[in-house]
Amino acid sequence: MKAKEEKDLKGAEKIEEVFQNGFCLDSKVLHYIDSTFSNPSAAGINEILSGSGSERESLLRLIFSPDESMQFHLEEFLEEADIRKEDVERIAGYLSEREIQSKIIFPDERGTIKVTVPPEVLREFIDHLNMPVKLNDKLTEAVKFIADARSRTLAKVKIRNARKEFAGTRLDFLRLFFEIMGSDGESIFDECLESALEVLEETDDRSDIYRALSGKKAACFQSLLCAERFEEQFQKNNVETLLLQGVRPVSIDKDAVRRKMEIIDRICLLATNRFVRFCSK
């Protein structure tokens, strides 16, 4: 067997292994199922998945969608295998020839159900893995500054999932971010990376990243003010009266917003001088 065929077959086996391990439903998916299908039993869900129609297809696509934890376990293989677009087609071909079985694991008393994964759902899963995406040489070197092995792999997964390729000021900023903050502990680094990538997704390759961070914090602060203002008005009036007055309800997790502001501050304050000098070039 040729080396390419061996690589693609190994990739197919890795993906099939993910399906064999099963998919544990998180709270969001479980909420969707219960609110859409009126808290169905395992047998009820099995009946829905055994039928046909758009509801079944939408539910299968939602359940069998790769999350970061799955990609985390595939990342080392993908990095070493150097998967190309043509390899993705061959991997999908190998898997389409098999009847892929998986299990859906409920986090409550409903237990587990087994299901055959339709080829179109399997193909969408494969596409969402973003296997052909590669870190450029500069990011490959910068990622080495991340001391914690788990955070280093998670960073690679997040970059693989980014909607845009990093270049220009966005690439320079990310390299600087890894160099400065890579020695932080796992939890705080992961939080900071999440917020940094969220900002970078909203910018382009010529953006002033420091200004974008400041703007993000200002937007968070503004949303807090709006939420607090609505709460004050709600104490004096009912919702119907506020709607007639043109006041729109504001519902946010204030603690989460405050935490995001703290994280943005941390990103900026740990390297303020370097970021400012970098962004003002």
Backbone torsions as a table, in degrees:
resi	resn	phi	psi	omega
1	MET	NA	135.2	179.7
2	LYS	-67.4	158.0	-177.7
3	ALA	-60.3	-39.7	179.9
4	LYS	-64.0	-42.7	179.7
5	GLU	-64.2	-40.6	178.2
6	GLU	-62.2	-42.3	179.7
7	LYS	-63.4	-45.4	-178.1
8	ASP	-68.3	-37.9	177.8
9	LEU	-65.3	-39.4	177.7
10	LYS	-64.6	-39.7	176.8
11	GLY	-61.8	-42.6	178.2
12	ALA	-63.3	-40.1	179.5
13	GLU	-65.6	-39.1	178.7
14	LYS	-62.7	-43.2	-180.0
15	ILE	-68.9	-41.4	178.0
16	GLU	-61.9	-35.4	178.4
17	GLU	-62.4	-38.1	177.3
18	VAL	-59.3	-45.9	-179.6
19	PHE	-67.0	-37.2	179.1
20	GLN	-65.7	-33.5	177.9
21	ASN	-68.4	-25.4	177.0
22	GLY	94.3	168.0	-177.2
23	PHE	-120.5	111.9	177.7
24	CYS	-84.8	123.2	-175.8
25	LEU	-70.4	130.3	175.8
26	ASP	-86.2	177.3	-173.5
27	SER	-63.3	-35.2	-178.8
28	LYS	-67.6	-45.0	179.7
29	VAL	-66.4	-40.9	179.9
30	LEU	-64.0	-39.3	178.1
31	HIS	-63.9	-41.0	178.4
32	TYR	-61.5	-45.8	-179.1
33	ILE	-62.1	-47.8	-176.0
34	ASP	-68.3	-37.4	-179.4
35	SER	-76.8	-30.7	-178.7
36	THR	-82.5	-38.4	-173.9
37	PHE	-114.7	18.5	174.4
38	SER	57.6	58.4	174.9
39	ASN	50.3	59.6	-176.6
40	PRO	-72.0	154.0	172.9
41	SER	-76.3	173.6	176.6
42	ALA	-60.1	-39.8	178.2
43	ALA	-63.8	-38.6	179.2
44	GLY	-64.6	-42.2	178.3
45	ILE	-67.1	-39.2	178.4
46	ASN	-61.4	-36.9	178.2
47	GLU	-66.4	-41.3	178.5
48	ILE	-62.5	-44.3	-176.9
49	LEU	-73.4	-18.9	178.9
50	SER	-87.5	-10.0	-178.0
51	GLY	-87.5	-146.3	179.2
52	SER	-145.1	172.4	178.6
53	GLY	110.8	172.4	-174.2
54	SER	-67.3	-33.4	-179.6
55	GLU	-62.9	-43.9	178.8
56	ARG	-61.6	-46.8	-177.5
57	GLU	-63.6	-43.5	180.0
58	SER	-62.9	-41.2	-178.9
59	LEU	-66.6	-42.4	179.2
60	LEU	-63.4	-41.7	179.6
61	ARG	-65.1	-35.5	179.4
62	LEU	-69.3	-45.2	-177.9
63	ILE	-67.6	-47.5	-175.9
64	PHE	-94.3	60.5	176.5
65	SER	-118.9	128.4	-175.5
66	PRO	-68.9	130.4	174.2
67	ASP	-101.8	177.3	-175.1
68	GLU	-64.0	-30.6	-179.7
69	SER	-65.6	-37.1	177.1
70	MET	-69.4	-44.9	179.8
71	GLN	-64.2	-32.6	178.8
72	PHE	-56.4	-44.5	-177.2
73	HIS	-75.7	-16.5	178.0
74	LEU	-95.2	-15.1	-169.2
75	GLU	-60.7	-44.7	-178.3
76	GLU	-60.0	-43.7	177.8
77	PHE	-62.8	-45.8	-177.3
78	LEU	-63.3	-37.7	-179.8
79	GLU	-66.2	-40.4	-178.4
80	GLU	-78.3	-33.4	-173.2
81	ALA	-76.4	-24.2	-179.3
82	ASP	56.1	60.8	-178.1
83	ILE	-71.7	133.3	176.6
84	ARG	-108.7	171.7	-179.2
85	LYS	-59.0	-40.6	-179.8
86	GLU	-66.8	-29.5	177.0
87	ASP	-67.7	-37.7	179.6
88	VAL	-59.2	-41.0	179.3
89	GLU	-63.6	-40.9	-179.6
90	ARG	-69.7	-39.4	178.1
91	ILE	-62.1	-44.7	177.5
92	ALA	-61.8	-36.4	178.8
93	GLY	-65.5	-43.8	178.1
94	TYR	-58.8	-45.6	-175.9
95	LEU	-71.4	-33.0	-179.5
96	SER	-67.3	-21.3	179.2
97	GLU	-79.2	-12.3	-178.6
98	ARG	-107.6	157.5	173.3
99	GLU	-95.4	97.5	-173.9
100	ILE	-78.0	121.0	177.4
101	GLN	-102.3	144.8	175.8
102	SER	-143.4	175.9	176.8
103	LYS	-132.5	144.7	177.9
104	ILE	-105.4	121.6	-173.7
105	ILE	-107.4	120.8	178.8
106	PHE	-90.5	140.0	-179.6
107	PRO	-80.7	7.1	179.6
108	ASP	-123.8	-162.2	-173.5
109	GLU	-71.7	-3.3	-178.6
110	ARG	-72.7	-14.5	172.3
111	GLY	78.4	-133.9	-172.0
112	THR	-135.1	142.7	172.9
113	ILE	-127.9	149.9	179.0
114	LYS	-101.7	147.5	-177.9
115	VAL	-150.6	147.7	172.4
116	THR	-88.4	130.7	-175.4
117	VAL	-85.7	119.4	178.7
118	PRO	-62.7	147.4	-178.2
119	PRO	-55.4	-39.5	-177.9
120	GLU	-68.0	-33.6	177.2
121	VAL	-72.2	-39.2	177.1
122	LEU	-61.7	-42.7	-178.9
123	ARG	-64.8	-40.4	179.4
124	GLU	-65.6	-38.2	176.3
125	PHE	-58.7	-47.2	-179.6
126	ILE	-60.8	-43.9	-179.7
127	ASP	-61.4	-37.6	-177.3
128	HIS	-73.6	-9.6	176.8
129	LEU	-76.6	-15.5	178.4
130	ASN	52.8	43.5	-172.9
131	MET	-61.1	-35.0	-178.0
132	PRO	-76.2	-8.3	-177.4
133	VAL	-67.1	135.1	-179.6
134	LYS	-125.1	144.0	169.9
135	LEU	-74.4	135.6	175.7
136	ASN	-72.8	169.1	-173.0
137	ASP	-58.6	-37.6	-177.9
138	LYS	-67.0	-40.9	178.4
139	LEU	-71.3	-35.1	177.5
140	THR	-58.8	-41.6	178.2
141	GLU	-71.8	-39.0	-177.0
142	ALA	-67.4	-36.2	-179.1
143	VAL	-61.1	-25.3	-179.6
144	LYS	-65.4	-17.2	177.5
145	PHE	-72.8	-15.6	-179.3
146	ILE	-77.2	113.5	-172.1
147	ALA	-70.6	-40.9	-176.4
148	ASP	-78.9	125.8	-175.2
149	ALA	-63.2	-40.5	-179.8
150	ARG	-63.7	-45.6	179.9
151	SER	-64.8	-33.7	178.8
152	ARG	-63.8	-45.7	178.7
153	THR	-66.9	-41.2	179.5
154	LEU	-62.0	-37.9	177.6
155	ALA	-61.5	-40.5	178.5
156	LYS	-63.8	-40.4	178.6
157	VAL	-63.0	-45.1	-178.4
158	LYS	-64.6	-39.1	177.8
159	ILE	-67.3	-38.6	177.3
160	ARG	-59.8	-34.5	-176.7
161	ASN	-88.0	-5.4	-177.5
162	ALA	-61.9	142.2	-177.7
163	ARG	-72.6	-23.7	-178.5
164	LYS	-123.1	152.0	172.7
165	GLU	-77.5	141.0	-177.9
166	PHE	-85.0	125.7	178.7
167	ALA	-151.2	173.1	176.4
168	GLY	58.1	-138.4	-178.2
169	THR	-66.2	-28.9	178.9
170	ARG	-65.9	-41.7	177.5
171	LEU	-67.0	-45.3	-179.5
172	ASP	-61.0	-41.5	179.9
173	PHE	-64.1	-44.2	-177.6
174	LEU	-65.0	-39.4	175.9
175	ARG	-61.4	-44.3	179.3
176	LEU	-65.1	-39.3	179.1
177	PHE	-59.8	-48.0	-179.9
178	PHE	-64.0	-40.3	-178.4
179	GLU	-64.6	-42.4	-175.2
180	ILE	-81.2	-41.4	-170.5
181	MET	-104.8	0.9	-176.9
182	GLY	-64.1	-20.8	-179.3
183	SER	-88.7	-4.1	177.7
184	ASP	-65.4	158.4	177.8
185	GLY	-64.0	161.8	-174.3
186	GLU	-52.4	-53.0	-172.4
187	SER	-63.5	-51.3	-176.0
188	ILE	-68.8	-35.2	178.6
189	PHE	-64.4	-44.6	-179.2
190	ASP	-61.0	-41.2	178.1
191	GLU	-63.5	-44.7	-179.1
192	CYS	-65.0	-41.0	179.8
193	LEU	-63.1	-41.9	179.2
194	GLU	-57.2	-47.0	-178.8
195	SER	-70.4	-38.9	179.6
196	ALA	-63.1	-44.5	-179.9
197	LEU	-67.2	-34.0	177.3
198	GLU	-61.1	-41.5	177.7
199	VAL	-68.6	-43.7	-178.4
200	LEU	-63.3	-32.2	177.5
201	GLU	-64.1	-24.2	-176.3
202	GLU	-95.9	3.7	-177.9
203	THR	-116.6	178.8	173.4
204	ASP	-121.3	-175.5	-171.9
205	ASP	-74.8	-3.5	177.8
206	ARG	-117.8	9.1	-174.8
207	SER	-71.8	152.7	169.8
208	ASP	-82.7	102.6	-171.9
209	ILE	-68.8	-37.4	178.9
210	TYR	-61.7	-41.7	178.0
211	ARG	-66.3	-36.8	178.3
212	ALA	-64.5	-39.6	176.5
213	LEU	-62.8	-45.3	178.9
214	SER	-62.4	-39.4	178.5
215	GLY	-65.8	-35.9	177.9
216	LYS	-64.8	-42.0	179.0
217	LYS	-65.4	-40.6	179.3
218	ALA	-63.0	-38.2	178.6
219	ALA	-66.2	-38.2	176.8
220	CYS	-63.3	-44.2	-179.8
221	PHE	-62.8	-40.5	179.5
222	GLN	-64.1	-39.3	179.1
223	SER	-66.8	-33.6	175.7
224	LEU	-65.2	-44.2	179.3
225	LEU	-61.1	-43.1	-179.9
226	CYS	-63.8	-40.6	179.9
227	ALA	-65.2	-43.3	-179.7
228	GLU	-67.1	-37.8	178.8
229	ARG	-65.1	-41.1	178.7
230	PHE	-64.7	-40.6	179.9
231	GLU	-62.0	-39.3	177.8
232	GLU	-64.1	-44.0	-179.8
233	GLN	-67.9	-34.7	-178.4
234	PHE	-68.1	-26.6	177.7
235	GLN	-70.3	-21.2	-177.4
236	LYS	-104.5	-20.9	-176.4
237	ASN	-138.8	157.2	174.4
238	ASN	-84.4	171.4	-175.3
239	VAL	-62.4	-40.6	-178.3
240	GLU	-59.9	-43.1	179.1
241	THR	-64.1	-42.5	179.8
242	LEU	-64.5	-39.2	178.6
243	LEU	-64.7	-40.5	177.5
244	LEU	-64.2	-28.6	178.1
245	GLN	-84.1	-0.1	179.2
246	GLY	83.5	14.2	179.2
247	VAL	-88.3	124.0	-178.7
248	ARG	-91.6	133.6	177.6
249	PRO	-60.4	141.5	178.9
250	VAL	-120.7	120.9	-179.9
251	SER	-128.6	108.6	178.4
252	ILE	-137.7	160.7	172.5
253	ASP	-87.0	97.3	-173.5
254	LYS	-61.9	-37.4	178.7
255	ASP	-63.9	-40.6	179.4
256	ALA	-66.1	-38.4	179.0
257	VAL	-67.1	-42.9	177.8
258	ARG	-62.3	-39.4	178.9
259	ARG	-64.1	-39.8	178.6
260	LYS	-62.9	-39.2	177.2
261	MET	-62.9	-40.0	177.8
262	GLU	-63.6	-40.6	-179.3
263	ILE	-65.8	-43.2	178.5
264	ILE	-62.5	-40.1	175.9
265	ASP	-59.0	-42.8	-178.4
266	ARG	-64.1	-42.5	178.9
267	ILE	-58.5	-43.5	-177.0
268	CYS	-75.3	-46.4	-171.7
269	LEU	-71.3	-30.8	-179.1
270	LEU	-65.9	-22.7	-177.3
271	ALA	-144.1	36.8	-173.5
272	THR	-51.6	-51.7	-175.3
273	ASN	-62.6	-42.0	-178.8
274	ARG	-69.2	-40.7	178.5
275	PHE	-63.6	-44.1	-178.8
276	VAL	-63.4	-45.4	179.0
277	ARG	-62.8	-40.9	-178.9
278	PHE	-64.7	-46.0	-174.4
279	CYS	-75.8	-16.1	-177.8
280	SER	-99.0	6.5	178.8
281	LYS	-64.4	NA	NA
